[in-house]
Amino acid sequence: MEPCPLGLLLLVLILCSYSGHAADPPIATVAVVSPQPPYYAGDKVTLRCDIAKHTYYYWYKGNNQINNQKTLIIHLPDHGQYTCQGYRSDRNLYSQRSAPVSISVTALPTATVTVESPEGPYYPGDEVTLRCDVVKYSDWYWYSWYQDGYYVKTEGRQAITFSLSDEAGQYLYTCRGTREKRPKTSQHSTAASISARSFPVPTLTVHPSPAFTGETVTLTCVIQPSTGWTYAWDNPPSSKASKPNSNIYTISRATVSDQGKYKCYGVRERSRKSSPYSNTVQLTVEALPVATLTVEPQSPVFTGETVTMKCVIESLSGWTYKWYKDSSTTPVSEGNTFTIRGATESHKGQYWCQGERGYRPTTSQPSRRITLDVKAPPLATLTVEPQSPVFTGETVTLTCVIESLSGWTYKWYKESSTTPVSEGNTFTIRGADEFHMGQYWCQGERIDRPTLSQPSRRITLDVKASKPKLTLSPAHQLLTGDSVTLRCELGVSSGLVFNWYRHTQNSDPVNQTDGDSYSISSVNISDEGQYWCRAGRGVFYIQYSDAAEIKVTDAGSSKSMVTVGGVIRLLLAFALIILMVLMYCSQKAKGSVSVMPNPGLQQSDSHSPTSQNRVLGGAVAGTSDVVYDEIELQDTL
């Protein structure tokens, strides 16, 4: 096969190239230069038509040609579908149209105005705080505010406080936000309408009317709607108001000086502007009926007495009477009479009464206060002579004395009986007996107050038998020189003088003691005999005791013998000791010597051949006999 000529190849290439351009013109491309979507009203969108080596450019919105520049600037809110096409004049060649680019407008974020505080209604001069909020983005840095369509300088604050004018009217407020990034602004908010009303007129009421002194009167100032107001009163002192700036004005315990005309008005909390005055009310205060208190007897009263207090209200009717003590608000009694029976110091204090009833006036004026002083009556003092116990047959004198006041009659009582056993300041019991035992006390009575004294202390009278018991200690037979104690047992050891008798009762006493014992430290034969005792005080003496006998034995000689025997024993023992010492010293040179006492009277038969026995007889004196001991001396060489 022969190779193709070079010229033929070039021709083929040229024809192929020409045939390709004729069949497939180039395609234009639309590029978005700025900004990137989304797009907002007010944005400028720049599009560029890209196609190589084309001289002319054609832009279409839909099918309408709108521009012949390489770039197209679209001012939103214009929007739609955009295409472009190129043209080469040197070849009379058009490119294919680009794919359409859709430009749409996204709505701006909407601003919203809200009332932050306070809630309505609003009045001229009020301050209202509004807040602007824009959704979707959080980087809004500037907020523009408009009042009735006019820009208001607020330094871009999100929340602003507006002062309403001094005239009633309606105000419209809008806002919008601004940010650095797209979208740079929000839409304007819908308008917030703030209406300022005219100031309302307060309504003033008073209850009760007319009022009585001591009653609680309430004046009430009302403004509708009631929010955002404080209240002021033009006439009465504010110290009686329930609390500062309150719409309730309370007069507790009204007096005649509270009568008069009253008005009130409101003050706006934010603007401090005042409402008009309320209507005027007239307060009339009438005096309450007076409670009158009487007391019998007059203070001071004495313990045990009966006190009667009466309360009377002369005007009106239907009263219930209540009694009060000191500062307590709880009644201590009810009824027009209050009686205290058996007054004590606990009843001391101030008393007063007051009337109450079920319809106005519900209370009377309180009565005057009376002070009840309760004192103890004078004290009866009782003395007794002699002191208990006393003895049968003895005379006992009880004396009753009341030192204060005069005109006393004295009465004597025994145990719990209320019937007197005697009268007079002295009560004497002669020849006391067991029948007279018991508790005694006295009390004074008189015609004037106090009619009774305090009762005296109670003394217990104990009556004992008047015969004592005589005892000896020791009770056995005595030796001369022994001691003995006689005791006169009565159960009473003080306040008495004891007499001691020997041989006969009517003899002179051998001794007299203040105590109930008598001791003989060293008895002799001469002290033997019968003894009696007897006690007394003053001119009264009790019975003699039964006799007690003292017996004494004489041992005089026996004692002498015992004494001589003892001396002999001591002398013999001393001589024996000297003898033993000498023998010991004598034998020491020769050897050793042993001195041993023989426990018995027998003589030992066993002796050592080298031993030498020596027996020394020693006399030992006893009470009547002489006893000998043996001492054995041994040589121990």
KAVEN-V987817 format. One line per field, one symbol per residue. ss: DSSP state (H for helix, E for strand, L for the rest). A space follows every 50 residues. Layout:
ss->???
This chain:
ss->LLLLLHHHHHHHHHHHHHHHHHHLLLELEEEEEELLLLEELLLEEEEEEE LLLLLEEEEEELLEEEELLLEEEEELLLLEEEEEEEEELLLLEELELLLL EEELEELLLEEEEEEEELLLLEELLLEEEEEEEELLLLLLLEEEEEELLE EELLLLLLEEEEELLLLLEEEEEEEEEELLLLLLELELLLLEEEEEELLL ELEEEEELLLEELLLLEEEEEELLLLLLEEEEELLLLHHHLLLLLLLEEE ELLLLHHHLEEELEEEEELLLLLELELLLLEEELEELLLELEEEEELLLL EELLLLEEEEEELLLLLLLEEEEEELLLLLLLEELLEEEELLLLHHHLEE EEEEEELLLLLLELELLLLEEELEELLLELEEEEELLLLEELLLLEEEEE ELLLLLLLEEEEEELLLLLLLEELLEEEELLLLHHHLEEEEEEEELLLLL LELELLLLEEELEELLELEEEEELLLLEELLLLEEEEEELLLLLLLEEEE EELLLLLLLLEEELLLEEEELLLLHHHLEEEEEEEEELLEELELLLLEEE LEELLHHHHHHHHHHHHHHHHHHHHHHHHHHHHHHHHHHHLLEEEEELLL LLLLLLLLLLLLLLEEEEEEELLLLEEEEEEEEEELL
